[in-house]
């Protein structure tokens, strides 16, 4: 997946803290931070919204189990992939559909 990213890709996490991560290493850090409290963690793409040359918005189903709690998690997130040429220049994670639509310049 790293080959699909620009070297200076920006990863943005809207929740819980609006954190930004720089570069491919930053993406790996963001992904590791998200997944570290889960076992059997899966992200399953569910729906794609083509934004043309601008990018794509993807509804993703997260299915996992809390490492300590054992609580099953089954919920949707939205990933906004922004493109520069054929590479991802920014990847943003949203837990609310309305926030993802607004970031993508769309409305419900």
N, CA, C and O atoms as CSV, one atom per row, in Angstrom:
chain,resi,resn,atom,element,x,y,z
A,1,UNK,N,N,0.823,-1.186,0.000
A,1,UNK,CA,C,0.000,0.000,0.000
A,1,UNK,C,C,0.869,1.251,0.000
A,1,UNK,O,O,0.481,2.281,-0.553
A,2,UNK,N,N,2.014,1.165,0.604
A,2,UNK,CA,C,2.918,2.305,0.696
A,2,UNK,C,C,3.303,2.844,-0.683
A,2,UNK,O,O,3.552,4.041,-0.832
A,3,UNK,N,N,3.353,1.975,-1.687
A,3,UNK,CA,C,3.704,2.416,-3.042
A,3,UNK,C,C,2.649,3.336,-3.646
A,3,UNK,O,O,2.934,4.064,-4.597
A,4,UNK,N,N,1.434,3.312,-3.103
A,4,UNK,CA,C,0.359,4.157,-3.609
A,4,UNK,C,C,0.412,5.578,-3.034
A,4,UNK,O,O,-0.308,6.464,-3.495
A,5,UNK,N,N,1.268,5.788,-2.027
A,5,UNK,CA,C,1.356,7.083,-1.352
A,5,UNK,C,C,2.504,7.931,-1.886
A,5,UNK,O,O,3.557,7.412,-2.257
A,6,UNK,N,N,2.286,9.244,-1.919
A,6,UNK,CA,C,3.399,10.178,-2.135
A,6,UNK,C,C,4.342,10.031,-0.946
A,6,UNK,O,O,3.907,9.661,0.144
A,7,UNK,N,N,5.620,10.316,-1.141
A,7,UNK,CA,C,6.567,10.229,-0.029
A,7,UNK,C,C,6.189,11.152,1.116
A,7,UNK,O,O,6.425,10.833,2.282
A,8,UNK,N,N,5.598,12.304,0.782
A,8,UNK,CA,C,5.231,13.284,1.810
A,8,UNK,C,C,3.737,13.250,2.135
A,8,UNK,O,O,3.157,14.273,2.497
A,9,UNK,N,N,3.111,12.071,2.005
A,9,UNK,CA,C,1.691,11.908,2.292
A,9,UNK,C,C,1.375,12.443,3.693
A,9,UNK,O,O,2.184,12.330,4.614
A,10,UNK,N,N,0.196,13.020,3.828
A,10,UNK,CA,C,-0.290,13.491,5.122
A,10,UNK,C,C,-1.435,12.578,5.539
A,10,UNK,O,O,-2.346,12.316,4.754
A,11,UNK,N,N,-1.388,12.099,6.765
A,11,UNK,CA,C,-2.464,11.294,7.324
A,11,UNK,C,C,-3.120,12.122,8.421
A,11,UNK,O,O,-2.458,12.594,9.345
A,12,UNK,N,N,-4.425,12.287,8.302
A,12,UNK,CA,C,-5.188,13.094,9.257
A,12,UNK,C,C,-6.212,12.221,9.958
A,12,UNK,O,O,-6.946,11.468,9.318
A,13,UNK,N,N,-6.255,12.328,11.273
A,13,UNK,CA,C,-7.209,11.577,12.088
A,13,UNK,C,C,-8.126,12.592,12.759
A,13,UNK,O,O,-7.717,13.289,13.688
A,14,UNK,N,N,-9.362,12.672,12.286
A,14,UNK,CA,C,-10.295,13.667,12.824
A,14,UNK,C,C,-10.606,13.419,14.300
A,14,UNK,O,O,-10.608,14.354,15.101
A,15,UNK,N,N,-10.864,12.179,14.652
A,15,UNK,CA,C,-11.199,11.829,16.036
A,15,UNK,C,C,-10.169,10.866,16.584
A,15,UNK,O,O,-9.704,9.999,15.845
A,16,UNK,N,N,-9.806,10.973,17.798
A,16,UNK,CA,C,-10.367,11.827,18.830
A,16,UNK,C,C,-9.682,13.189,18.974
A,16,UNK,O,O,-10.104,14.020,19.778
A,17,UNK,N,N,-8.618,13.412,18.187
A,17,UNK,CA,C,-7.771,14.558,18.529
A,17,UNK,C,C,-7.357,15.460,17.368
A,17,UNK,O,O,-6.636,16.433,17.585
A,18,UNK,N,N,-7.790,15.166,16.146
A,18,UNK,CA,C,-7.390,15.992,15.009
A,18,UNK,C,C,-5.901,15.902,14.701
A,18,UNK,O,O,-5.315,16.854,14.185
A,19,UNK,N,N,-5.294,14.778,15.012
A,19,UNK,CA,C,-3.845,14.603,14.819
A,19,UNK,C,C,-3.484,14.481,13.340
A,19,UNK,O,O,-4.251,13.951,12.536
A,20,UNK,N,N,-2.307,14.981,13.008
A,20,UNK,CA,C,-1.757,14.885,11.659
A,20,UNK,C,C,-0.422,14.157,11.733
A,20,UNK,O,O,0.393,14.409,12.621
A,21,UNK,N,N,-0.215,13.248,10.783
A,21,UNK,CA,C,1.014,12.451,10.711
A,21,UNK,C,C,1.649,12.696,9.351
A,21,UNK,O,O,0.948,12.735,8.340
A,22,UNK,N,N,2.957,12.859,9.315
A,22,UNK,CA,C,3.666,13.204,8.084
A,22,UNK,C,C,4.421,12.024,7.502
A,22,UNK,O,O,5.059,11.254,8.220
A,23,UNK,N,N,4.334,11.896,6.173
A,23,UNK,CA,C,5.091,10.898,5.435
A,23,UNK,C,C,4.550,9.487,5.587
A,23,UNK,O,O,3.578,9.237,6.300
A,24,UNK,N,N,5.214,8.575,4.890
A,24,UNK,CA,C,4.806,7.172,4.933
A,24,UNK,C,C,4.976,6.589,6.329
A,24,UNK,O,O,4.165,5.772,6.766
A,25,UNK,N,N,6.027,7.006,7.031
A,25,UNK,CA,C,6.231,6.546,8.411
A,25,UNK,C,C,5.102,7.055,9.299
A,25,UNK,O,O,4.663,6.352,10.210
A,26,UNK,N,N,4.636,8.263,9.042
A,26,UNK,CA,C,3.517,8.809,9.800
A,26,UNK,C,C,2.246,8.009,9.593
A,26,UNK,O,O,1.493,7.772,10.538
A,27,UNK,N,N,2.003,7.588,8.342
A,27,UNK,CA,C,0.847,6.722,8.076
A,27,UNK,C,C,0.955,5.432,8.880
A,27,UNK,O,O,-0.015,5.004,9.506
A,28,UNK,N,N,2.132,4.811,8.866
A,28,UNK,CA,C,2.316,3.563,9.610
A,28,UNK,C,C,2.094,3.793,11.107
A,28,UNK,O,O,1.510,2.946,11.782
A,29,UNK,N,N,2.555,4.929,11.628
A,29,UNK,CA,C,2.346,5.252,13.039
A,29,UNK,C,C,0.860,5.419,13.354
A,29,UNK,O,O,0.380,4.929,14.376
A,30,UNK,N,N,0.133,6.113,12.474
A,30,UNK,CA,C,-1.300,6.329,12.679
A,30,UNK,C,C,-2.049,4.998,12.675
A,30,UNK,O,O,-2.921,4.770,13.514
A,31,UNK,N,N,-1.709,4.123,11.731
A,31,UNK,CA,C,-2.369,2.820,11.640
A,31,UNK,C,C,-2.055,1.963,12.867
A,31,UNK,O,O,-2.943,1.306,13.409
A,32,UNK,N,N,-0.809,1.969,13.300
A,32,UNK,CA,C,-0.410,1.188,14.474
A,32,UNK,C,C,-1.101,1.708,15.730
A,32,UNK,O,O,-1.536,0.926,16.575
A,33,UNK,N,N,-1.200,3.033,15.847
A,33,UNK,CA,C,-1.856,3.645,17.000
A,33,UNK,C,C,-3.321,3.233,17.057
A,33,UNK,O,O,-3.848,2.962,18.135
A,34,UNK,N,N,-3.979,3.183,15.907
A,34,UNK,CA,C,-5.392,2.818,15.830
A,34,UNK,C,C,-5.589,1.350,16.227
A,34,UNK,O,O,-6.497,1.026,16.993
A,35,UNK,N,N,-4.753,0.485,15.713
A,35,UNK,CA,C,-4.967,-0.953,15.845
A,35,UNK,C,C,-4.419,-1.559,17.135
A,35,UNK,O,O,-4.769,-2.692,17.464
A,36,UNK,N,N,-3.579,-0.848,17.869
A,36,UNK,CA,C,-2.853,-1.469,18.979
A,36,UNK,C,C,-3.733,-2.000,20.108
A,36,UNK,O,O,-3.321,-2.918,20.816
A,37,UNK,N,N,-4.919,-1.454,20.293
A,37,UNK,CA,C,-5.782,-1.904,21.384
A,37,UNK,C,C,-6.759,-3.002,20.974
A,37,UNK,O,O,-7.639,-3.378,21.748
A,38,UNK,N,N,-6.599,-3.514,19.754
A,38,UNK,CA,C,-7.521,-4.524,19.235
A,38,UNK,C,C,-6.804,-5.812,18.861
A,38,UNK,O,O,-5.613,-5.824,18.550
A,39,UNK,N,N,-7.583,-6.912,18.902
A,39,UNK,CA,C,-7.131,-8.172,18.313
A,39,UNK,C,C,-8.116,-8.503,17.198
A,39,UNK,O,O,-9.251,-8.025,17.203
A,40,UNK,N,N,-7.689,-9.303,16.264
A,40,UNK,CA,C,-8.519,-9.679,15.115
A,40,UNK,C,C,-9.109,-8.443,14.438
A,40,UNK,O,O,-10.288,-8.425,14.084
A,41,UNK,N,N,-8.298,-7.432,14.263
A,41,UNK,CA,C,-8.709,-6.142,13.694
A,41,UNK,C,C,-8.805,-6.251,12.187
A,41,UNK,O,O,-7.858,-6.674,11.523
A,42,UNK,N,N,-9.965,-5.862,11.643
A,42,UNK,CA,C,-10.179,-5.872,10.198
A,42,UNK,C,C,-10.797,-4.558,9.757
A,42,UNK,O,O,-11.633,-3.987,10.457
A,43,UNK,N,N,-10.385,-4.089,8.604
A,43,UNK,CA,C,-11.019,-2.956,7.942
A,43,UNK,C,C,-11.499,-3.472,6.589
A,43,UNK,O,O,-10.702,-3.904,5.757
A,44,UNK,N,N,-12.811,-3.418,6.385
A,44,UNK,CA,C,-13.399,-3.979,5.175
A,44,UNK,C,C,-14.072,-2.877,4.367
A,44,UNK,O,O,-15.061,-2.305,4.827
A,45,UNK,N,N,-13.569,-2.563,3.183
A,45,UNK,CA,C,-14.202,-1.535,2.343
A,45,UNK,C,C,-15.633,-1.938,1.997
A,45,UNK,O,O,-15.888,-3.086,1.631
A,46,UNK,N,N,-16.566,-0.990,2.112
A,46,UNK,CA,C,-17.976,-1.265,1.885
A,46,UNK,C,C,-18.564,-0.493,0.707
A,46,UNK,O,O,-19.380,-1.021,-0.047
A,47,UNK,N,N,-18.143,0.753,0.559
A,47,UNK,CA,C,-18.750,1.623,-0.450
A,47,UNK,C,C,-17.724,2.656,-0.895
A,47,UNK,O,O,-16.987,3.203,-0.074
A,48,UNK,N,N,-17.678,2.920,-2.194
A,48,UNK,CA,C,-16.731,3.863,-2.772
A,48,UNK,C,C,-17.492,5.004,-3.448
A,48,UNK,O,O,-18.435,4.768,-4.204
A,49,UNK,N,N,-17.075,6.239,-3.170
A,49,UNK,CA,C,-17.635,7.411,-3.836
A,49,UNK,C,C,-16.523,8.059,-4.641
A,49,UNK,O,O,-15.575,8.607,-4.078
A,50,UNK,N,N,-16.640,7.995,-5.945
A,50,UNK,CA,C,-15.641,8.537,-6.859
A,50,UNK,C,C,-15.701,10.063,-6.840
A,50,UNK,O,O,-16.752,10.653,-7.091
A,51,UNK,N,N,-14.586,10.685,-6.544
A,51,UNK,CA,C,-14.488,12.145,-6.540
A,51,UNK,C,C,-13.720,12.640,-7.762
A,51,UNK,O,O,-13.203,13.757,-7.767
A,52,UNK,N,N,-13.648,11.810,-8.789
A,52,UNK,CA,C,-12.920,12.175,-10.002
A,52,UNK,C,C,-11.420,12.200,-9.747
A,52,UNK,O,O,-10.894,11.385,-8.989
A,53,UNK,N,N,-10.753,13.121,-10.374
A,53,UNK,CA,C,-9.297,13.226,-10.217
A,53,UNK,C,C,-8.900,13.691,-8.825
A,53,UNK,O,O,-7.726,13.630,-8.459
A,54,UNK,N,N,-9.873,14.155,-8.048
A,54,UNK,CA,C,-9.615,14.651,-6.693
A,54,UNK,C,C,-9.345,13.523,-5.701
A,54,UNK,O,O,-8.579,13.691,-4.752
A,55,UNK,N,N,-9.987,12.360,-5.929
A,55,UNK,CA,C,-9.792,11.258,-5.000
A,55,UNK,C,C,-10.987,10.354,-4.882
A,55,UNK,O,O,-11.785,10.228,-5.811
A,56,UNK,N,N,-11.107,9.719,-3.718
A,56,UNK,CA,C,-12.201,8.785,-3.466
A,56,UNK,C,C,-12.516,8.785,-1.973
A,56,UNK,O,O,-11.626,8.902,-1.130
A,57,UNK,N,N,-13.812,8.649,-1.669
A,57,UNK,CA,C,-14.274,8.518,-0.293
A,57,UNK,C,C,-14.729,7.080,-0.119
A,57,UNK,O,O,-15.531,6.576,-0.904
A,58,UNK,N,N,-14.214,6.421,0.914
A,58,UNK,CA,C,-14.512,4.999,1.121
A,58,UNK,C,C,-15.143,4.792,2.495
A,58,UNK,O,O,-14.578,5.181,3.517
A,59,UNK,N,N,-16.323,4.172,2.503
A,59,UNK,CA,C,-16.913,3.740,3.782
A,59,UNK,C,C,-16.288,2.394,4.113
A,59,UNK,O,O,-16.302,1.468,3.303
A,60,UNK,N,N,-15.741,2.306,5.317
A,60,UNK,CA,C,-15.007,1.125,5.749
A,60,UNK,C,C,-15.647,0.586,7.024
A,60,UNK,O,O,-15.938,1.347,7.947
A,61,UNK,N,N,-15.863,-0.710,7.074
A,61,UNK,CA,C,-16.395,-1.356,8.271
A,61,UNK,C,C,-15.214,-1.864,9.091
A,61,UNK,O,O,-14.391,-2.636,8.598
A,62,UNK,N,N,-15.136,-1.420,10.359
A,62,UNK,CA,C,-14.116,-1.932,11.277
A,62,UNK,C,C,-14.749,-3.025,12.123
A,62,UNK,O,O,-15.784,-2.823,12.757
A,63,UNK,N,N,-14.110,-4.180,12.120
A,63,UNK,CA,C,-14.540,-5.292,12.960
A,63,UNK,C,C,-13.326,-5.716,13.775
A,63,UNK,O,O,-12.272,-6.034,13.225
A,64,UNK,N,N,-13.489,-5.714,15.084
A,64,UNK,CA,C,-12.366,-6.037,15.953
A,64,UNK,C,C,-12.871,-6.440,17.326
A,64,UNK,O,O,-14.068,-6.402,17.614
A,65,UNK,N,N,-11.925,-6.823,18.158
A,65,UNK,CA,C,-12.225,-7.151,19.544
A,65,UNK,C,C,-11.211,-6.421,20.417
A,65,UNK,O,O,-10.012,-6.439,20.142
A,66,UNK,N,N,-11.707,-5.780,21.468
A,66,UNK,CA,C,-10.815,-5.065,22.383
A,66,UNK,C,C,-9.818,-6.024,23.016
A,66,UNK,O,O,-10.196,-7.068,23.547
A,67,UNK,N,N,-8.543,-5.661,22.953
A,67,UNK,CA,C,-7.487,-6.531,23.481
A,67,UNK,C,C,-7.695,-6.799,24.973
A,67,UNK,O,O,-7.599,-7.949,25.401
A,68,UNK,N,N,-7.972,-5.790,25.756
A,68,UNK,CA,C,-8.135,-5.945,27.202
A,68,UNK,C,C,-9.571,-6.246,27.596
A,68,UNK,O,O,-9.822,-7.072,28.474
A,69,UNK,N,N,-10.519,-5.567,26.938
A,69,UNK,CA,C,-11.927,-5.664,27.336
A,69,UNK,C,C,-12.640,-6.870,26.762
A,69,UNK,O,O,-13.586,-7.375,27.368
A,70,UNK,N,N,-12.202,-7.341,25.603
A,70,UNK,CA,C,-12.907,-8.420,24.920
A,70,UNK,C,C,-14.182,-7.960,24.235
A,70,UNK,O,O,-14.924,-8.776,23.688
A,71,UNK,N,N,-14.443,-6.649,24.260
A,71,UNK,CA,C,-15.650,-6.105,23.646
A,71,UNK,C,C,-15.502,-6.120,22.129
A,71,UNK,O,O,-14.480,-5.696,21.591
A,72,UNK,N,N,-16.527,-6.610,21.452
A,72,UNK,CA,C,-16.537,-6.639,19.984
A,72,UNK,C,C,-16.907,-5.256,19.459
A,72,UNK,O,O,-17.841,-4.620,19.947
A,73,UNK,N,N,-16.166,-4.808,18.467
A,73,UNK,CA,C,-16.401,-3.531,17.804
A,73,UNK,C,C,-16.792,-3.821,16.364
A,73,UNK,O,O,-16.118,-4.577,15.664
A,74,UNK,N,N,-17.895,-3.207,15.929
A,74,UNK,CA,C,-18.374,-3.385,14.561
A,74,UNK,C,C,-19.010,-2.063,14.165
A,74,UNK,O,O,-20.182,-1.820,14.455
A,75,UNK,N,N,-18.227,-1.195,13.491
A,75,UNK,CA,C,-18.725,0.136,13.167
A,75,UNK,C,C,-18.092,0.673,11.885
A,75,UNK,O,O,-17.068,0.177,11.415
A,76,UNK,N,N,-18.733,1.698,11.340
A,76,UNK,CA,C,-18.268,2.312,10.097
A,76,UNK,C,C,-17.367,3.507,10.351
A,76,UNK,O,O,-17.524,4.245,11.324
A,77,UNK,N,N,-16.418,3.670,9.439
A,77,UNK,CA,C,-15.552,4.847,9.356
A,77,UNK,C,C,-15.504,5.256,7.892
A,77,UNK,O,O,-15.895,4.491,7.011
A,78,UNK,N,N,-15.027,6.452,7.643
A,78,UNK,CA,C,-14.899,6.950,6.279
A,78,UNK,C,C,-13.477,7.401,6.064
A,78,UNK,O,O,-12.929,8.169,6.854
A,79,UNK,N,N,-12.881,6.920,4.985
A,79,UNK,CA,C,-11.511,7.265,4.610
A,79,UNK,C,C,-11.585,8.131,3.361
A,79,UNK,O,O,-12.148,7.726,2.345
A,80,UNK,N,N,-11.020,9.306,3.445
A,80,UNK,CA,C,-10.967,10.216,2.299
A,80,UNK,C,C,-9.552,10.194,1.745
A,80,UNK,O,O,-8.610,10.656,2.389
A,81,UNK,N,N,-9.419,9.649,0.541
A,81,UNK,CA,C,-8.132,9.593,-0.153
A,81,UNK,C,C,-8.078,10.764,-1.125
A,81,UNK,O,O,-8.881,10.833,-2.056
A,82,UNK,N,N,-7.135,11.688,-0.918
A,82,UNK,CA,C,-6.951,12.803,-1.836
A,82,UNK,C,C,-5.728,12.502,-2.697
A,82,UNK,O,O,-4.699,12.043,-2.201
A,83,UNK,N,N,-5.860,12.768,-3.996
A,83,UNK,CA,C,-4.831,12.365,-4.945
A,83,UNK,C,C,-4.076,13.552,-5.531
A,83,UNK,O,O,-4.627,14.634,-5.732
A,84,UNK,N,N,-2.816,13.314,-5.793
A,84,UNK,CA,C,-1.994,14.179,-6.620
A,84,UNK,C,C,-1.459,13.278,-7.721
A,84,UNK,O,O,-0.617,12.415,-7.474
A,85,UNK,N,N,-1.952,13.482,-8.933
A,85,UNK,CA,C,-1.618,12.544,-10.015
A,85,UNK,C,C,-2.216,11.195,-9.677
A,85,UNK,O,O,-3.414,11.090,-9.411
A,86,UNK,N,N,-1.396,10.172,-9.686
A,86,UNK,CA,C,-1.869,8.817,-9.401
A,86,UNK,C,C,-1.524,8.357,-7.983
A,86,UNK,O,O,-1.688,7.181,-7.658
A,87,UNK,N,N,-1.049,9.276,-7.138
A,87,UNK,CA,C,-0.625,8.915,-5.775
A,87,UNK,C,C,-1.509,9.589,-4.731
A,87,UNK,O,O,-2.053,10.669,-4.962
A,88,UNK,N,N,-1.644,8.937,-3.581
A,88,UNK,CA,C,-2.382,9.504,-2.457
A,88,UNK,C,C,-1.497,10.546,-1.780
A,88,UNK,O,O,-0.403,10.236,-1.308
A,89,UNK,N,N,-1.985,11.786,-1.739
A,89,UNK,CA,C,-1.233,12.858,-1.090
A,89,UNK,C,C,-1.747,13.141,0.323
A,89,UNK,O,O,-1.031,13.695,1.157
A,90,UNK,N,N,-3.010,12.746,0.579
A,90,UNK,CA,C,-3.570,12.903,1.925
A,90,UNK,C,C,-4.608,11.821,2.149
A,90,UNK,O,O,-5.424,11.528,1.275
A,91,UNK,N,N,-4.564,11.233,3.339
A,91,UNK,CA,C,-5.549,10.248,3.760
A,91,UNK,C,C,-6.124,10.717,5.079
A,91,UNK,O,O,-5.394,10.908,6.052
A,92,UNK,N,N,-7.441,10.905,5.110
A,92,UNK,CA,C,-8.109,11.381,6.322
A,92,UNK,C,C,-9.098,10.334,6.802
A,92,UNK,O,O,-9.825,9.739,6.006
A,93,UNK,N,N,-9.120,10.112,8.127
A,93,UNK,CA,C,-10.030,9.157,8.764
A,93,UNK,C,C,-11.123,9.920,9.495
A,93,UNK,O,O,-10.835,10.845,10.254
A,94,UNK,N,N,-12.376,9.538,9.271
A,94,UNK,CA,C,-13.521,10.183,9.923
A,94,UNK,C,C,-14.423,9.136,10.557
A,94,UNK,O,O,-14.657,8.077,9.976
A,95,UNK,N,N,-14.926,9.430,11.743
A,95,UNK,CA,C,-15.875,8.527,12.395
A,95,UNK,C,C,-17.318,8.947,12.131
A,95,UNK,O,O,-18.244,8.175,12.382
A,96,UNK,N,N,-17.515,10.166,11.627
A,96,UNK,CA,C,-18.867,10.642,11.314
A,96,UNK,C,C,-19.004,10.897,9.811
A,96,UNK,O,O,-18.180,11.575,9.198
A,97,UNK,N,N,-20.059,10.338,9.245
A,97,UNK,CA,C,-20.310,10.448,7.817
A,97,UNK,C,C,-20.423,11.906,7.386
A,97,UNK,O,O,-19.878,12.285,6.349
A,98,UNK,N,N,-21.116,12.721,8.159
A,98,UNK,CA,C,-21.307,14.131,7.795
A,98,UNK,C,C,-19.973,14.867,7.712
A,98,UNK,O,O,-19.783,15.707,6.832
A,99,UNK,N,N,-19.055,14.561,8.615
A,99,UNK,CA,C,-17.730,15.201,8.576
A,99,UNK,C,C,-16.960,14.787,7.327
A,99,UNK,O,O,-16.290,15.608,6.701
A,100,UNK,N,N,-17.061,13.508,6.971
A,100,UNK,CA,C,-16.366,13.003,5.779
A,100,UNK,C,C,-16.935,13.642,4.521
A,100,UNK,O,O,-16.182,14.036,3.630
A,101,UNK,N,N,-18.260,13.749,4.440
A,101,UNK,CA,C,-18.885,14.369,3.274
A,101,UNK,C,C,-18.461,15.829,3.141
A,101,UNK,O,O,-18.144,16.292,2.045
A,102,UNK,N,N,-18.455,16.541,4.247
A,102,UNK,CA,C,-18.056,17.948,4.218
A,102,UNK,C,C,-16.601,18.084,3.749
A,102,UNK,O,O,-16.292,18.938,2.918
A,103,UNK,N,N,-15.720,17.248,4.278
A,103,UNK,CA,C,-14.303,17.291,3.872
A,103,UNK,C,C,-14.141,16.988,2.401
A,103,UNK,O,O,-13.234,17.518,1.758
A,104,UNK,N,N,-15.013,16.135,1.846
A,104,UNK,CA,C,-14.946,15.754,0.437
A,104,UNK,C,C,-15.652,16.756,-0.460
A,104,UNK,O,O,-15.634,16.620,-1.683
A,105,UNK,N,N,-16.286,17.781,0.153
A,105,UNK,CA,C,-17.018,18.777,-0.634
A,105,UNK,C,C,-18.361,18.275,-1.121
A,105,UNK,O,O,-18.873,18.742,-2.138
A,106,UNK,N,N,-18.939,17.316,-0.389
A,106,UNK,CA,C,-20.231,16.733,-0.754
A,106,UNK,C,C,-21.262,17.034,0.327
A,106,UNK,O,O,-20.918,17.485,1.420
A,107,UNK,N,N,-22.525,16.781,0.012
A,107,UNK,CA,C,-23.587,16.876,1.010
A,107,UNK,C,C,-24.405,15.596,0.973
A,107,UNK,O,O,-24.343,14.838,0.005
A,108,UNK,N,N,-25.168,15.360,2.025
A,108,UNK,CA,C,-25.952,14.115,2.099
A,108,UNK,C,C,-27.050,14.075,1.069
A,108,UNK,O,O,-27.796,13.099,1.000
